[in-house]
Amino acid sequence: MKVNSLILLITLALSSNVEANNDYTLLIKACRDCSWIAYPEVFKLRENCEIARQGVFVAGMTRCIKIDE
């Protein structure tokens, strides 16, 4: 389980964040002192971001934010 979480976090850390107008991104924070990691996919709707947020099984925090240019 820890290996899967570590692989997910490394993949997210190495992928670049694509910025777009009025889109949402999913942020993941594995621990309180860690920095936020952006999920590599950009969501057009907040609802889609929230659905993806429910599917992320990482011990930590997640949130969806609007991308500002």
N, CA, C and O atoms as a GROMACS GRO file, in nm:
protein
  276
    1MET      N    1   0.082  -0.120   0.000
    1MET     CA    2   0.000   0.000   0.000
    1MET      C    3   0.087   0.126   0.000
    1MET      O    4   0.059   0.221  -0.073
    2LYS      N    5   0.191   0.125   0.082
    2LYS     CA    6   0.280   0.241   0.087
    2LYS      C    7   0.356   0.258  -0.043
    2LYS      O    8   0.384   0.370  -0.084
    3VAL      N    9   0.388   0.147  -0.107
    3VAL     CA   10   0.461   0.152  -0.234
    3VAL      C   11   0.373   0.214  -0.342
    3VAL      O   12   0.420   0.296  -0.422
    4ASN      N   13   0.245   0.177  -0.345
    4ASN     CA   14   0.153   0.235  -0.442
    4ASN      C   15   0.137   0.384  -0.420
    4ASN      O   16   0.135   0.461  -0.517
    5SER      N   17   0.127   0.427  -0.297
    5SER     CA   18   0.115   0.569  -0.266
    5SER      C   19   0.242   0.644  -0.306
    5SER      O   20   0.235   0.755  -0.358
    6LEU      N   21   0.356   0.583  -0.282
    6LEU     CA   22   0.483   0.646  -0.317
    6LEU      C   23   0.496   0.659  -0.468
    6LEU      O   24   0.540   0.764  -0.518
    7ILE      N   25   0.460   0.556  -0.542
    7ILE     CA   26   0.466   0.561  -0.688
    7ILE      C   27   0.372   0.668  -0.741
    7ILE      O   28   0.409   0.742  -0.833
    8LEU      N   29   0.253   0.679  -0.686
    8LEU     CA   30   0.158   0.782  -0.726
    8LEU      C   31   0.214   0.921  -0.701
    8LEU      O   32   0.205   1.008  -0.787
    9LEU      N   33   0.272   0.943  -0.584
    9LEU     CA   34   0.326   1.074  -0.550
    9LEU      C   35   0.446   1.110  -0.638
    9LEU      O   36   0.460   1.225  -0.678
   10ILE      N   37   0.530   1.014  -0.669
   10ILE     CA   38   0.645   1.040  -0.757
   10ILE      C   39   0.596   1.074  -0.898
   10ILE      O   40   0.648   1.167  -0.961
   11THR      N   41   0.497   1.001  -0.946
   11THR     CA   42   0.442   1.029  -1.079
   11THR      C   43   0.382   1.169  -1.084
   11THR      O   44   0.401   1.241  -1.182
   12LEU      N   45   0.310   1.206  -0.982
   12LEU     CA   46   0.249   1.338  -0.978
   12LEU      C   47   0.353   1.448  -0.967
   12LEU      O   48   0.337   1.554  -1.026
   13ALA      N   49   0.459   1.423  -0.893
   13ALA     CA   50   0.564   1.524  -0.876
   13ALA      C   51   0.641   1.547  -1.005
   13ALA      O   52   0.684   1.659  -1.032
   14LEU      N   53   0.660   1.443  -1.085
   14LEU     CA   54   0.738   1.455  -1.206
   14LEU      C   55   0.660   1.508  -1.325
   14LEU      O   56   0.719   1.553  -1.424
   15SER      N   57   0.529   1.504  -1.318
   15SER     CA   58   0.449   1.553  -1.431
   15SER      C   59   0.426   1.704  -1.418
   15SER      O   60   0.415   1.757  -1.308
   16SER      N   61   0.419   1.769  -1.531
   16SER     CA   62   0.404   1.914  -1.530
   16SER      C   63   0.257   1.953  -1.524
   16SER      O   64   0.170   1.877  -1.565
   17ASN      N   65   0.232   2.071  -1.472
   17ASN     CA   66   0.096   2.122  -1.457
   17ASN      C   67   0.062   2.206  -1.580
   17ASN      O   68   0.134   2.300  -1.613
   18VAL      N   69  -0.047   2.172  -1.648
   18VAL     CA   70  -0.092   2.245  -1.765
   18VAL      C   71  -0.194   2.347  -1.718
   18VAL      O   72  -0.294   2.312  -1.655
   19GLU      N   73  -0.170   2.474  -1.750
   19GLU     CA   74  -0.262   2.579  -1.708
   19GLU      C   75  -0.357   2.615  -1.822
   19GLU      O   76  -0.317   2.621  -1.938
   20ALA      N   77  -0.482   2.640  -1.788
   20ALA     CA   78  -0.583   2.677  -1.886
   20ALA      C   79  -0.681   2.774  -1.821
   20ALA      O   80  -0.683   2.788  -1.699
   21ASN      N   81  -0.761   2.839  -1.902
   21ASN     CA   82  -0.859   2.935  -1.854
   21ASN      C   83  -0.979   2.866  -1.790
   21ASN      O   84  -1.034   2.773  -1.849
   22ASN      N   85  -1.020   2.909  -1.671
   22ASN     CA   86  -1.141   2.863  -1.603
   22ASN      C   87  -1.148   2.711  -1.588
   22ASN      O   88  -1.256   2.654  -1.592
   23ASP      N   89  -1.037   2.649  -1.570
   23ASP     CA   90  -1.032   2.505  -1.547
   23ASP      C   91  -0.997   2.480  -1.400
   23ASP      O   92  -0.957   2.571  -1.327
   24TYR      N   93  -1.012   2.354  -1.359
   24TYR     CA   94  -0.984   2.316  -1.221
   24TYR      C   95  -0.873   2.213  -1.217
   24TYR      O   96  -0.861   2.129  -1.306
   25THR      N   97  -0.794   2.219  -1.113
   25THR     CA   98  -0.689   2.121  -1.092
   25THR      C   99  -0.706   2.058  -0.954
   25THR      O  100  -0.756   2.121  -0.861
   26LEU      N  101  -0.663   1.935  -0.944
   26LEU     CA  102  -0.671   1.860  -0.819
   26LEU      C  103  -0.535   1.865  -0.751
   26LEU      O  104  -0.434   1.828  -0.810
   27LEU      N  105  -0.533   1.912  -0.627
   27LEU     CA  106  -0.410   1.919  -0.550
   27LEU      C  107  -0.410   1.811  -0.443
   27LEU      O  108  -0.512   1.784  -0.380
   28ILE      N  109  -0.293   1.751  -0.423
   28ILE     CA  110  -0.277   1.644  -0.325
   28ILE      C  111  -0.164   1.680  -0.231
   28ILE      O  112  -0.057   1.723  -0.275
   29LYS      N  113  -0.186   1.663  -0.101
   29LYS     CA  114  -0.085   1.689   0.000
   29LYS      C  115  -0.075   1.565   0.087
   29LYS      O  116  -0.169   1.531   0.160
   30ALA      N  117   0.039   1.496   0.079
   30ALA     CA  118   0.054   1.368   0.148
   30ALA      C  119   0.072   1.382   0.300
   30ALA      O  120   0.035   1.292   0.375
   31CYS      N  121   0.128   1.495   0.344
   31CYS     CA  122   0.147   1.516   0.487
   31CYS      C  123   0.131   1.664   0.518
   31CYS      O  124   0.126   1.747   0.428
   32ARG      N  125   0.124   1.696   0.644
   32ARG     CA  126   0.099   1.834   0.685
   32ARG      C  127   0.213   1.927   0.646
   32ARG      O  128   0.189   2.042   0.608
   33ASP      N  129   0.337   1.879   0.653
   33ASP     CA  130   0.453   1.962   0.622
   33ASP      C  131   0.497   1.953   0.476
   33ASP      O  132   0.590   2.022   0.435
   34CYS      N  133   0.430   1.870   0.396
   34CYS     CA  134   0.466   1.855   0.255
   34CYS      C  135   0.402   1.967   0.172
   34CYS      O  136   0.309   2.034   0.217
   35SER      N  137   0.455   1.986   0.053
   35SER     CA  138   0.396   2.086  -0.037
   35SER      C  139   0.285   2.020  -0.119
   35SER      O  140   0.277   1.898  -0.128
   36TRP      N  141   0.200   2.104  -0.179
   36TRP     CA  142   0.090   2.054  -0.261
   36TRP      C  143   0.146   2.003  -0.393
   36TRP      O  144   0.236   2.064  -0.450
   37ILE      N  145   0.094   1.890  -0.440
   37ILE     CA  146   0.132   1.832  -0.568
   37ILE      C  147   0.009   1.838  -0.658
   37ILE      O  148  -0.100   1.797  -0.618
   38ALA      N  149   0.027   1.889  -0.780
   38ALA     CA  150  -0.084   1.901  -0.874
   38ALA      C  151  -0.102   1.772  -0.954
   38ALA      O  152  -0.006   1.717  -1.007
   39TYR      N  153  -0.224   1.726  -0.960
   39TYR     CA  154  -0.258   1.610  -1.043
   39TYR      C  155  -0.238   1.650  -1.189
   39TYR      O  156  -0.274   1.762  -1.226
   40PRO      N  157  -0.181   1.564  -1.274
   40PRO     CA  158  -0.144   1.607  -1.410
   40PRO      C  159  -0.261   1.638  -1.503
   40PRO      O  160  -0.241   1.702  -1.606
   41GLU      N  161  -0.381   1.596  -1.471
   41GLU     CA  162  -0.496   1.620  -1.558
   41GLU      C  163  -0.570   1.746  -1.515
   41GLU      O  164  -0.589   1.770  -1.396
   42VAL      N  165  -0.611   1.828  -1.613
   42VAL     CA  166  -0.690   1.949  -1.587
   42VAL      C  167  -0.837   1.914  -1.612
   42VAL      O  168  -0.869   1.848  -1.710
   43PHE      N  169  -0.925   1.959  -1.522
   43PHE     CA  170  -1.067   1.929  -1.532
   43PHE      C  171  -1.144   2.053  -1.579
   43PHE      O  172  -1.121   2.163  -1.530
   44LYS      N  173  -1.234   2.034  -1.674
   44LYS     CA  174  -1.315   2.145  -1.727
   44LYS      C  175  -1.426   2.185  -1.630
   44LYS      O  176  -1.466   2.301  -1.626
   45LEU      N  177  -1.475   2.091  -1.552
   45LEU     CA  178  -1.583   2.117  -1.457
   45LEU      C  179  -1.537   2.084  -1.316
   45LEU      O  180  -1.461   1.989  -1.295
   46ARG      N  181  -1.584   2.162  -1.220
   46ARG     CA  182  -1.549   2.135  -1.080
   46ARG      C  183  -1.604   2.000  -1.035
   46ARG      O  184  -1.542   1.930  -0.955
   47GLU      N  185  -1.721   1.963  -1.087
   47GLU     CA  186  -1.781   1.836  -1.050
   47GLU      C  187  -1.690   1.719  -1.088
   47GLU      O  188  -1.677   1.623  -1.012
   48ASN      N  189  -1.628   1.727  -1.207
   48ASN     CA  190  -1.536   1.620  -1.250
   48ASN      C  191  -1.414   1.615  -1.159
   48ASN      O  192  -1.364   1.507  -1.128
   49CYS      N  193  -1.366   1.730  -1.116
   49CYS     CA  194  -1.253   1.735  -1.024
   49CYS      C  195  -1.291   1.671  -0.890
   49CYS      O  196  -1.212   1.596  -0.833
   50GLU      N  197  -1.409   1.701  -0.841
   50GLU     CA  198  -1.455   1.644  -0.714
   50GLU      C  199  -1.473   1.493  -0.723
   50GLU      O  200  -1.445   1.421  -0.627
   51ILE      N  201  -1.519   1.444  -0.838
   51ILE     CA  202  -1.534   1.300  -0.858
   51ILE      C  203  -1.396   1.234  -0.855
   51ILE      O  204  -1.379   1.129  -0.793
   52ALA      N  205  -1.299   1.295  -0.923
   52ALA     CA  206  -1.163   1.241  -0.922
   52ALA      C  207  -1.104   1.247  -0.782
   52ALA      O  208  -1.029   1.159  -0.742
   53ARG      N  209  -1.138   1.351  -0.708
   53ARG     CA  210  -1.089   1.366  -0.571
   53ARG      C  211  -1.136   1.251  -0.483
   53ARG      O  212  -1.062   1.206  -0.395
   54GLN      N  213  -1.258   1.204  -0.505
   54GLN     CA  214  -1.311   1.092  -0.427
   54GLN      C  215  -1.240   0.961  -0.461
   54GLN      O  216  -1.242   0.868  -0.382
   55GLY      N  217  -1.176   0.954  -0.581
   55GLY     CA  218  -1.110   0.832  -0.623
   55GLY      C  219  -0.962   0.826  -0.586
   55GLY      O  220  -0.897   0.725  -0.612
   56VAL      N  221  -0.908   0.933  -0.526
   56VAL     CA  222  -0.768   0.934  -0.486
   56VAL      C  223  -0.758   0.879  -0.345
   56VAL      O  224  -0.812   0.937  -0.251
   57PHE      N  225  -0.690   0.766  -0.332
   57PHE     CA  226  -0.679   0.701  -0.202
   57PHE      C  227  -0.538   0.717  -0.149
   57PHE      O  228  -0.458   0.623  -0.152
   58VAL      N  229  -0.508   0.835  -0.101
   58VAL     CA  230  -0.377   0.867  -0.044
   58VAL      C  231  -0.400   0.918   0.096
   58VAL      O  232  -0.491   0.998   0.119
   59ALA      N  233  -0.321   0.874   0.190
   59ALA     CA  234  -0.332   0.926   0.326
   59ALA      C  235  -0.282   1.070   0.324
   59ALA      O  236  -0.162   1.094   0.314
   60GLY      N  237  -0.373   1.164   0.333
   60GLY     CA  238  -0.338   1.305   0.327
   60GLY      C  239  -0.460   1.388   0.292
   60GLY      O  240  -0.574   1.348   0.317
   61MET      N  241  -0.435   1.504   0.233
   61MET     CA  242  -0.543   1.597   0.199
   61MET      C  243  -0.549   1.616   0.048
   61MET      O  244  -0.448   1.606  -0.021
   62THR      N  245  -0.670   1.644  -0.002
   62THR     CA  246  -0.690   1.677  -0.142
   62THR      C  247  -0.783   1.797  -0.150
   62THR      O  248  -0.863   1.821  -0.060
   63ARG      N  249  -0.771   1.873  -0.260
   63ARG     CA  250  -0.865   1.982  -0.284
   63ARG      C  251  -0.864   2.019  -0.431
   63ARG      O  252  -0.765   1.999  -0.501
   64CYS      N  253  -0.975   2.073  -0.477
   64CYS     CA  254  -0.989   2.119  -0.615
   64CYS      C  255  -0.985   2.272  -0.612
   64CYS      O  256  -1.055   2.336  -0.534
   65ILE      N  257  -0.902   2.329  -0.700
   65ILE     CA  258  -0.896   2.475  -0.708
   65ILE      C  259  -0.907   2.520  -0.853
   65ILE      O  260  -0.871   2.446  -0.945
   66LYS      N  261  -0.957   2.639  -0.871
   66LYS     CA  262  -0.967   2.699  -1.004
   66LYS      C  263  -0.831   2.750  -1.046
   66LYS      O  264  -0.760   2.811  -0.966
   67ILE      N  265  -0.795   2.724  -1.171
   67ILE     CA  266  -0.666   2.768  -1.222
   67ILE      C  267  -0.677   2.913  -1.267
   67ILE      O  268  -0.762   2.948  -1.349
   68ASP      N  269  -0.589   2.999  -1.212
   68ASP     CA  270  -0.584   3.138  -1.252
   68ASP      C  271  -0.458   3.158  -1.336
   68ASP      O  272  -0.352   3.104  -1.305
   69GLU      N  273  -0.473   3.236  -1.442
   69GLU     CA  274  -0.354   3.263  -1.525
   69GLU      C  275  -0.281   3.384  -1.477
   69GLU      O  276  -0.178   3.421  -1.534
   0.00000   0.00000   0.00000
